[in-house]
Amino acid sequence: MTEAATIAEPLATPRTAEVAAYLAARMCHDFISPASAIVSGLDLLEDPSAQDMREEAMGLISSSARKLADALSFTRVAFGASAMAETFDCRELAKLTTAIFQHMRAQLDWQVTPLGVNKPAARTLLNLAQLAGAALPTGGTARVQAVEEDGNLVIAVEATGPRARLRPEVAAGLRGEPMGEGLHGHWVQAYYVSLFINDAGGRVFAEASEEKVVFAATLPA
C-alpha cells in the first residue's frame, strides 16, 4: 500500500445548503412523531369498530398535540428567528425548556441568574439544555446554570445520570467539525450551535466522565 493510500482524505466543510437541509430534517423528525400520533387518534375516532377506544383516542390526540405545540414553540427560539426578538426573558426560556423536558426522560434543574439574555445566548441555553437531556437516555438531571461575568455570559450545563453519554457526532459538531460517523440529526444541532456561538464571538466545548456530561459556553452578554 502506498503512503498516499494510507492518508485519509480530510472531510470537507459542510456547505450552507447541506446544513440547512440537515436542520430541516432534524426538525421534521421532531415534529413527525406527535403529528402522526394525532392522525392515528383521529383515525380511531372515525373507526366505527373502535368506538370503545374513544377515550384512549382523545387522550392520544391531546397529549400528542401538546407535544407538537411544545416542540414548535421551543424550535422557534432554538433554531429560528423568533419574530425578530433580540432580547429574551429567561423566565420564558425556562418555560420553553421545561415544556420540552416533559417529553424527555431527564429532569430539568434551571439555575439561570440573569433576567434577560441576547439572541445567541438564548439559543445557546435552549440547545445545550436539549443536548443535555438527550445525553441522558435512561433519565437523570440536566442542570442549566448561567451567570454574567465581566461582560460575558458563562453557561454550564451538566447532564448527570446513569448511562450519561456524549455522542461522538455531538462532540464533533460542537468543535465545528464536519459530519463523520453517526447520526446527522445529532451532529447538525451541535454544529449549528458552534456556528452561531462563534459568530457571536463566543466559544463552546463539551466533555464526558463517568455518569456525567458537561457542556459549557461563554458569549458576550
N, C-alpha and C positions, 0 to 999 in steps of 0.2 A: 504494500500500500504506500503510495507516495505521500510526502509531507503535506501537500496541498489537500489531499483527500481526508487527512486526519483533522483538519481545522474546520470547525463548524462555521457555517455561514451566519453572520450576525443577523438578528431579526430586525426587520425594517420597522421604523416608527410608524404607528398607525396613522392613516390619513383621516382628516376630519369627517369625511363621509362614512368611513368604516366605524369610527367611534359613535357617530350619530345613529348608525344602523344597530350597533350593539346595544346602545342605550334604549332605543325604541323597542328592541326585542326583550330587553330586561323588564321594561315597564309593562309590555304586553303579557309577559309571563306572570307578573304580579297581579294583573287585572283579570286574566282569563279564568282562573280557578273560581273566584267568587261569582263572576258573571255566568259561568257555566252552571254553577250550583243554583243560581236564581232561575235559569231556564229549566233546570231539572225539576225544581219546585213547582214552577208554573205548569209543566207537563203533567205532574202528578195531580194538580188541581183540575186539569182538564180531562183526566182519565176517568171515565165513568166506573171502571172496575177498581179504582183506588180511592174511593171516597172515604174509606175508613182511615186513610192516611192523611186526611186533610190537615189535621193539627200539626203533624210532622212536616208536611209541605210548607205550611205557613211559617213554622219555626225555621226551616231551612232558608226560605226566602228572606226572612227578617235578619237572621244572622249573617247571611251572605251579602245582603245589601249594605249592612253596617260595615262589614269588612271591606267591601269595594269602596264605599264612601271614605273610610279612614285611609285606605291606600291612595286614593286620588288626592285627598287633602294634603297628605304627607308628601307625596311625589311632587305636587305643585310647588312646594317650597324647596324640597331637597334637590330637585332636578330642573325645575322651571324658573321662569322669570318672576312668578308670583305677583302679577298685577303691578309691576314696576316698583314695588316697595324696596326701599334701600335700608330701612332700619326695622328690626323685628323685636317685638316684645318677647322676652324669654319665657314669660308665663304662657304665651300662646304656643311657643315652640315646645314647651313641656307637655301641653295638652295634645299636640300632634304626635309627639313621640310616645306618650302614654297610650294613646289610642292604638298606635301600630303595634305596641308591645302586648296589647290584649289578644293579639292573634299569633303570639310567639310563645315559646316555652319559657324563655328567660323573664326575669323580673327587672323592672327599671328602678334605679335609685338616682333621681335627678338632683344634683347638687351644684347648680349654676348660680354664681353670685351676681353678675351684672343684671340689671333690669332690662337692658336692650343691647342688641349687637347688630353689626352691619351684615349685609347680604352674604359675603363669603364666610363669615363666622357662623351665621345661621345655617347655611348649607353644611358646613363642617360638623356642627353639633349633631344635626339630624343624620347625616350619612355615617359618621363614626359610631353613633348610638346604634343605628341599624346594623352596621357591620359587627358591632359587639354582640348584639342579640343573635345574629347568625352564627357567631363563633361559639355559641352555647346550644348545641343541637339537642341536648338532653335536659336543659334547664340550668339555672344559676342566676347570678345577679350582674347586671350591667350598670356600673356606677359612672355617671357622667358628671364631671367636675369642670368648672371654668372660672378663672379669676383674671382680673386686669392687673398687669404689672408693667410699669414703665412704658405705657403707651401701647402695650401689646395685650392680646387676649391669649392666655395659656389654657389649653384644653387637654384634659387627661380623661380617657375613657377606659375603664378596667372591666374586662369580662372574666368573671370568676365562677368556676363550677366544674363538676366532673366532665371529662371529655372536652374541655375547652380546647379549641384548636384554631390556629391561624393558617388558612389555606395558602399554599404557595402562590396561587394566582392573585390572591388579595395582597400579599406582601409585595409581589412583583408590580402590581398596579400602583400601589402607594409609592413605590420607588420610581414611578414613571416609566417602567419598562414595558416593552411590547408583550402581547399575549404569547405565552408558551404553551405548556401542557395545562389541562384543567378546563374549567367551565367559563365561557365568555361572560355569562351574567354576573359572576362574582368578580371577575377581573375588571370589567368595564366600570363598575361602580367605583372601585378603588382607583382606577386610572383617572376617572373623571374628577375624583376628589383631589388627586395630585395636581391635575391641571389647574383647577380654579384656585387652589391654595398657592401654588407657585405664581400664578398670575397676580395674586393679591400681595405678593411679597412675603409669603409665609413659608413654613416647612412642616412636614408631617412624617411620622415614622411609626412603626409597629414592632413589637417583639413578643415572643411567647415563652412561657415557662410552664412548669407542671401545674395544670388546672388554672392557668391564668393567661390571658392575652391582653396586652396593653397597647392602646392607640394614643398617640399624643400629637398635638399640633400647636404651632404658635403663629398668630397672624396679627397684623396691625389692628388695633382696636378702632 
